[in-house]
Amino acid sequence: MFDVIIAGCGPTGAMLAAELRLHDVRVLVLDKETEPASFVRIVGLHMRSLELMAMRGLLERVLERGRRRPAAGFFAAIGKPEPQGLDSAYAYLLGIPQPVIVQLLEDHATERGAQVRRGSAVTGLEQDDDGVTVEVADGERLRARYLVGCDGARSTVRKLLGVGFPGEPSRTETLMGEMQVGVPPEEIAATVTEASNTHWPFWVRQVGSAYSVVVPAAGVSDRAAPPTLEEFRQRLRAVAGTDFGVHSPRWLSRFGDATRLADRYRVGRVLLAGDAAHIHPPVGGQGLNLGVQDAFNLGWKLAAQIRGWAPETLLDTYQAERHPVAADVLDNTRAQMELSSSEPGPRAVRRLLTELMDINEVNRHLIEKIAAIGIRYDFGDGPDLLGRRLGDLDVKQGNLYGLLRRGRGLLLDRTERLTAGGWSDRVDHLADPTADLDVPCVLLRPDGHVAWIGDDQRDLDDHLSRWFGRTAHRLRPGRAGRGAQGMVVPPTR
């Protein structure tokens, strides 16, 4: 019996598996595909995702395989410069091939002991008070305490659960691919500049030795059927008056503007994450990032439930926190799609917003929204920092995010008077009066969000209990300590 079975080994499923393995959770990842997707689609890792990579020691590996780009022009492709004052040590976009980031995250999970089975499609599930029975396509039945559906927009797990997926179907469709062209770059640039004034999204951009081509389709069709090169040629001629001599495609695909959000992220012992829980147009490049961030939020909470120290409502906070975040992403992509319309009204709004984005605060707000560094979870009344993620600070031990690599909580204590006490098996303590904070102490969750601010030990204990359960000596025998021992960061005096 496994602790957790994950359906889907994309970025969300792989990140979740790695997060669970940090806490010695027995994980099996099932993926219906026999091999990872091989086509080279470039995706972007935004600031918050880069912060998460830094927290788990993955940032250097990711940076080696990606290309840094300015943190600008994300919102509705409105071409404004990078705003000043972005609140992140990683204030850039990292372009990286999707197969590369998927492989890096899968390697990260398997290096930590997660099992991955490819060619194993989930076809059925049954749950009871003790766990979930998962049936795969070859008839094998597997047992786990929990199941998480990370199996994409057409999620089998979500459908088997009967969870509603309300929203809007696709009204428009766009063709996307990478291919060679047969005309000079200067001719492409001039033609695309003129055509993009009346058609969006539309571009022909060089990506390495090939060109990324995005062009509006003629209508909405079955997304399961990829477009042909001839379809690209026809649409390019209709939009730009030329097909640019496109040939030798690496990959071709189509996407729509369907926008849907699952009614629930959890039914008993089965949960949903990533595209299984939400879909939206790809404008702003938020989809992969949103799923990875779901996994980061869920991983430590599900591990706590399995390890036996989770407070009663901790697992419920996954939906309470991430559902509103997804709803906000759906709204901003709806807005961006409206701004892409060629109708007079949306074009007028786009011109007005383009003017407003000359104001640095407006530009920064929209970029930080897309980059997910402006999120504040509702932890109750308190300073504005409460519920927000803390940036990567310089501390005496090096950098803050380097202290979060084991997926534990962290008490950052500028007073040198506090202690994690009976929670030290799951919360590290760093006493550092030099830390660049304008508050005395903060308690960080394993995902880097600020769970408490203050300087009173009794108040701290209440919040340690709220987020990290009972102290170790009060846990049920046999549940605490399985792989939980870890070095407490020593106070610096």
C-alpha positions in Angstrom: 0.0 0.0 0.0 1.2 3.5 -0.9 0.6 6.6 1.1 -0.2 8.6 -2.0 -0.9 7.8 -5.7 -0.6 10.7 -8.1 -2.3 10.5 -11.5 -0.2 12.4 -14.0 3.6 13.0 -14.2 3.5 16.5 -15.6 5.1 19.4 -13.8 2.3 19.5 -11.1 2.4 15.7 -10.4 6.2 15.6 -10.4 6.6 18.6 -8.0 4.0 17.2 -5.7 5.7 13.8 -5.6 9.0 15.5 -4.7 7.4 17.6 -2.0 5.8 14.5 -0.4 9.1 12.6 -0.5 10.7 15.4 1.6 8.6 14.0 4.4 9.3 10.3 3.7 5.8 9.7 2.2 5.5 6.6 0.0 4.6 7.9 -3.5 3.6 6.3 -6.7 3.1 8.4 -9.8 1.0 6.9 -12.7 1.1 8.4 -16.2 -0.9 7.2 -19.1 1.8 8.1 -21.6 4.5 5.6 -22.2 7.1 8.5 -22.8 7.2 12.1 -21.9 6.1 14.6 -24.6 9.0 15.2 -26.9 7.9 18.3 -28.7 9.8 21.4 -27.7 7.3 24.1 -26.6 9.0 27.0 -24.7 7.3 27.8 -21.4 8.1 30.6 -18.9 8.8 30.2 -15.2 7.6 33.3 -13.5 9.1 34.9 -10.3 7.1 32.9 -7.7 7.9 29.6 -9.4 11.6 30.6 -9.5 11.4 31.3 -5.8 10.0 27.8 -5.2 12.8 26.3 -7.2 15.3 28.2 -5.0 13.6 27.0 -1.8 14.2 23.4 -2.9 17.7 23.7 -4.3 16.6 23.5 -8.0 17.2 27.0 -9.2 20.7 26.5 -10.5 19.7 23.3 -12.5 16.8 25.2 -14.0 18.8 28.3 -14.8 21.4 26.2 -16.7 18.7 25.0 -19.1 16.7 28.2 -19.5 17.1 31.7 -20.8 16.4 34.8 -18.7 14.1 37.5 -20.1 13.0 40.8 -18.7 9.9 40.8 -16.5 8.0 42.8 -19.0 5.2 42.5 -21.5 3.3 39.7 -19.8 -0.1 41.3 -19.5 -2.0 41.0 -22.7 1.3 41.4 -24.6 1.3 45.1 -23.9 4.8 46.2 -24.6 5.9 48.1 -21.6 9.4 48.0 -20.0 10.1 46.1 -16.8 8.6 48.0 -13.9 10.8 49.3 -11.1 10.6 47.9 -7.6 9.6 44.3 -8.3 9.4 42.5 -5.0 11.6 39.4 -5.7 15.2 38.5 -5.8 14.4 36.6 -9.1 12.7 39.5 -11.0 12.8 38.0 -14.5 11.1 35.4 -16.7 12.9 32.2 -17.4 12.1 30.7 -20.8 12.7 27.0 -20.8 11.6 24.1 -23.1 8.6 22.3 -21.5 10.2 18.8 -21.9 13.2 20.0 -20.0 11.3 21.4 -17.0 9.2 18.3 -16.9 12.2 16.0 -16.9 14.0 18.1 -14.3 11.0 17.9 -11.9 10.6 14.2 -12.5 14.3 13.6 -11.8 13.9 15.7 -8.7 11.1 13.4 -7.5 12.7 10.1 -8.4 16.0 11.2 -6.8 14.1 11.5 -3.6 12.5 8.1 -3.9 9.2 8.6 -5.8 8.2 5.7 -8.1 7.0 6.6 -11.6 5.1 4.2 -13.8 4.4 5.2 -17.4 1.9 3.6 -19.6 -0.5 3.3 -16.6 -3.7 5.1 -17.2 -6.1 5.5 -14.2 -9.5 4.0 -15.2 -11.4 3.7 -11.9 -11.3 4.6 -8.3 -13.2 3.7 -5.1 -12.6 5.2 -1.7 -13.5 4.3 1.8 -12.7 5.5 5.3 -9.2 4.0 5.1 -8.0 4.8 1.6 -8.5 4.7 -2.1 -8.4 1.8 -4.5 -7.2 2.8 -7.9 -7.7 0.7 -11.0 -5.4 1.1 -14.0 -6.0 0.2 -17.6 -4.4 -3.3 -17.4 -6.8 -4.2 -14.7 -4.4 -3.9 -11.8 -5.8 -2.5 -8.6 -3.6 -0.4 -6.4 -4.2 0.9 -2.9 -3.2 4.2 -1.3 -4.3 6.3 1.6 -4.8 9.3 -0.8 -5.1 9.9 -4.5 -4.3 13.2 -6.2 -5.4 13.9 -9.8 -2.8 15.9 -11.6 -3.9 14.4 -14.9 -4.7 17.5 -16.9 -7.7 19.4 -18.4 -9.5 16.2 -19.4 -8.8 14.7 -15.9 -10.1 11.2 -15.5 -9.9 11.5 -11.8 -12.1 14.6 -11.8 -14.6 12.9 -14.0 -14.7 9.8 -11.9 -15.3 11.9 -8.8 -18.2 13.7 -10.5 -16.7 17.1 -9.6 -18.3 19.9 -11.6 -16.1 21.9 -13.9 -18.1 25.0 -14.6 -17.0 27.9 -16.9 -17.0 28.9 -20.5 -16.2 26.7 -23.5 -13.8 27.9 -26.2 -15.1 30.7 -28.3 -11.9 31.2 -30.3 -9.0 29.0 -31.2 -5.3 29.7 -31.9 -2.7 27.6 -33.7 0.7 27.3 -32.2 3.9 25.5 -33.5 7.6 25.6 -34.2 8.9 25.4 -37.7 11.3 26.7 -40.3 10.6 29.7 -42.5 11.6 30.6 -46.1 11.9 34.4 -46.0 14.4 36.8 -44.4 13.9 38.0 -40.8 13.4 41.6 -41.9 10.5 40.7 -44.1 8.9 38.7 -41.2 9.3 41.6 -38.7 7.7 44.1 -41.0 4.8 41.9 -42.0 4.1 40.7 -38.4 4.2 44.3 -37.0 1.5 45.4 -39.5 -0.7 42.4 -39.2 -0.6 42.3 -35.3 -2.3 45.7 -35.3 -5.5 44.0 -36.2 -5.0 40.3 -35.3 -3.9 39.0 -31.8 -2.4 36.7 -30.7 -0.2 36.6 -33.8 3.5 36.4 -34.0 6.4 34.7 -35.9 9.4 34.8 -33.6 12.8 33.1 -33.8 13.4 30.5 -31.1 16.9 29.1 -31.4 17.2 27.6 -34.9 13.4 27.6 -35.6 10.5 30.0 -35.4 7.6 30.0 -33.0 4.4 30.7 -35.0 1.1 31.7 -33.3 -1.9 32.6 -35.5 -5.7 32.8 -35.0 -7.5 29.8 -36.3 -10.6 30.0 -38.6 -12.9 28.6 -36.0 -13.2 26.2 -33.0 -12.5 22.5 -33.7 -11.6 19.3 -31.8 -8.5 20.2 -29.9 -7.6 16.5 -29.8 -6.8 16.7 -33.5 -3.5 18.6 -34.1 -3.5 21.1 -37.0 -1.7 20.4 -40.2 1.1 22.5 -41.7 -1.3 23.3 -44.6 -3.8 24.8 -42.0 -1.0 27.0 -40.7 -0.2 28.2 -44.3 -3.8 29.0 -45.0 -4.3 31.0 -41.8 -1.0 32.9 -42.2 -2.1 33.9 -45.7 -5.5 35.0 -44.4 -4.0 37.1 -41.5 -0.7 38.3 -43.0 -1.1 37.9 -46.7 1.8 35.4 -46.8 2.7 32.1 -45.4 6.4 33.1 -44.9 7.4 29.8 -46.7 6.9 27.8 -43.5 8.1 24.2 -43.6 9.7 21.4 -41.5 7.5 21.7 -38.4 8.9 20.4 -35.0 5.5 20.4 -33.5 2.0 21.7 -34.1 -0.8 22.3 -31.7 -4.0 24.3 -31.1 -5.4 25.9 -28.0 -8.7 27.5 -27.2 -9.9 30.1 -24.6 -12.0 27.7 -22.5 -12.0 28.8 -18.9 -13.2 26.4 -16.2 -12.7 26.0 -12.4 -13.5 22.8 -10.4 -16.3 23.1 -7.9 -14.1 21.3 -5.3 -10.5 20.5 -5.0 -11.1 17.6 -2.5 -13.6 14.8 -2.2 -12.7 12.7 0.8 -9.3 11.1 0.2 -9.1 12.3 -3.4 -7.8 15.7 -4.4 -7.2 17.7 -7.6 -4.3 19.9 -8.6 -3.0 21.7 -11.7 -5.1 21.6 -15.0 -7.3 18.9 -13.4 -8.6 21.7 -11.2 -8.5 24.7 -13.5 -8.0 25.6 -17.2 -7.7 29.0 -18.9 -6.2 30.6 -22.0 -2.4 30.5 -22.0 -2.1 34.3 -22.2 0.5 35.5 -19.6 2.0 32.0 -19.4 0.5 31.2 -16.1 -0.8 27.6 -16.4 2.3 25.6 -15.6 3.2 28.0 -12.9 -0.2 27.8 -11.3 0.0 24.0 -11.2 3.4 23.8 -9.7 2.3 26.3 -7.0 -0.7 24.2 -6.3 1.6 21.3 -5.6 3.8 23.3 -3.4 0.8 24.4 -1.3 -0.6 20.9 -1.1 2.6 18.8 -0.6 3.5 19.6 3.0 -0.2 19.6 4.1 -0.9 16.2 2.7 2.4 14.9 4.2 1.4 16.3 7.6 -2.0 14.4 7.3 -0.2 11.2 6.5 2.5 11.6 9.2 -0.2 12.2 11.8 0.6 15.7 13.0 -1.7 17.8 10.8 -4.2 20.0 12.7 -7.8 19.0 12.0 -8.5 21.6 9.3 -5.0 21.8 7.7 -5.8 19.8 4.6 -9.0 21.9 4.0 -6.8 25.0 3.7 -5.5 23.7 0.4 -8.8 24.5 -1.3 -9.5 27.6 0.8 -6.2 29.1 -0.3 -5.7 27.8 -3.9 -9.3 28.0 -5.2 -9.4 31.8 -5.0 -5.9 32.1 -6.5 -7.1 30.1 -9.5 -10.3 32.2 -9.8 -8.1 35.3 -9.9 -6.0 33.8 -12.7 -9.1 32.9 -14.7 -10.3 36.5 -14.3 -7.0 38.0 -15.5 -6.9 35.7 -18.5 -10.5 36.6 -19.3 -9.5 40.2 -19.2 -6.4 39.7 -21.4 -8.5 37.8 -24.0 -11.0 40.6 -24.2 -8.1 43.0 -24.7 -7.0 40.9 -27.7 -10.3 41.5 -29.5 -10.3 43.5 -32.7 -13.6 45.0 -31.8 -13.7 48.8 -31.3 -14.7 48.7 -27.6 -11.9 46.3 -26.4 -9.4 48.1 -28.6 -10.3 51.4 -26.9 -9.9 49.8 -23.5 -6.5 48.4 -24.6 -5.4 51.8 -25.6 -6.5 53.3 -22.3 -4.8 50.5 -20.3 -1.6 51.0 -22.3 -1.6 54.6 -21.2 -2.2 53.6 -17.6 0.7 51.2 -17.6 3.0 54.1 -18.1 2.4 54.6 -14.4 5.0 52.3 -12.7 2.7 51.2 -9.9 0.1 50.0 -12.4 2.6 48.2 -14.6 4.2 46.6 -11.5 0.8 45.5 -10.1 -0.1 43.7 -13.3 3.3 42.1 -13.6 3.3 40.9 -10.0 -0.2 39.5 -10.5 0.9 37.4 -13.4 4.1 36.4 -11.6 2.1 35.4 -8.5 4.2 37.3 -6.0 1.3 39.5 -4.9 -0.7 36.6 -3.4 -1.9 37.0 0.2 -3.7 34.1 1.9 -6.4 34.9 4.4 -4.8 34.1 7.8 -7.0 36.6 9.7 -6.4 40.1 10.9 -2.8 41.3 11.1 -0.1 43.2 9.3 0.0 43.2 5.6 2.9 40.8 5.6 0.8 38.1 7.3 -0.3 35.5 4.7 2.2 36.7 2.1 5.3 34.9 0.9 8.5 36.3 2.3 11.2 37.2 -0.2 14.6 35.6 -0.2 16.6 37.5 2.5 20.3 37.5 3.3 20.7 35.9 6.8 23.7 34.8 8.8 23.3 31.2 7.5 23.4 32.4 3.9 20.1 33.0 2.3 16.7 32.5 3.7 15.4 30.1 0.9 18.4 27.9 1.4 17.0 27.1 4.9 13.7 25.8 3.5 15.1 23.0 1.4 13.9 20.2 3.7 10.3 21.4 3.4 10.0 22.3 7.1 8.7 25.4 8.8 11.1 28.1 9.9 11.0 30.5 12.9 13.1 33.5 11.9 13.8 35.2 15.3 15.3 38.6 15.5 14.8 38.8 19.3 16.9 35.7 20.1 14.4 35.0 22.8 11.9 32.6 21.2 11.9 28.9 20.6 10.2 26.3 18.4 10.0 24.1 21.5 8.0 20.9 21.1 7.6 21.6 17.3 11.3 21.4 16.6 10.9 18.1 14.8 9.1 20.0 12.0 10.0 23.7 12.5 13.6 25.0 12.3 14.7 28.0 14.4 17.1 30.7 13.2 18.0 33.5 15.7 19.4 36.3 13.7 19.1 39.9 14.9 20.6 41.2 11.7 17.9 39.8 9.4 16.5 42.4 7.1 13.0 42.5 8.5 11.0 45.4 10.0 9.2 43.0 12.4 10.7 41.2 15.4 10.0 37.6 14.3 8.1 35.6 11.6 7.0 32.0 11.4 7.2 30.6 7.9 5.3 27.7 6.6 7.2 25.2 4.4 5.9 27.0 1.4 7.5 30.3 2.5 4.3 32.1 3.5 4.2 34.1 6.7 2.0 32.3 9.3 2.7 34.5 12.3 4.4 37.9 13.2 5.3 39.0 16.7 7.6 38.5 19.7 5.5 36.7 22.3 6.2 33.0 23.0 2.7 32.2 24.1 1.2 33.7 21.0 3.8 31.9 18.9 2.9 28.6 20.5 -0.7 29.1 19.6 0.2 29.6 15.9 2.7 26.7 15.9 -0.2 24.6 17.1 -2.5 26.0 14.4 -0.2 25.2 11.6 2.0 22.4 12.9 -0.3 20.5 15.2 0.4 19.0 18.5 3.9 18.9 20.0 5.8 15.8 19.3 5.3 14.2 22.7 1.5 14.4 22.3 1.3 12.7 19.0 -0.1 9.2 18.7 2.6 6.5 19.3 4.2 5.4 16.0 3.1 8.4 14.0 5.8 11.0 14.8 9.4 10.7 14.0 9.4 8.4 10.9 12.1 10.2 9.1 11.2 13.5 10.7 14.4 14.1 12.6 16.3 17.0 11.3 18.9 19.5 12.4 17.4 22.6 14.1 19.2 25.7 12.8 21.2 26.8 15.9 20.7 30.3 17.4 23.5 32.7 16.5 24.6 34.8 19.5 
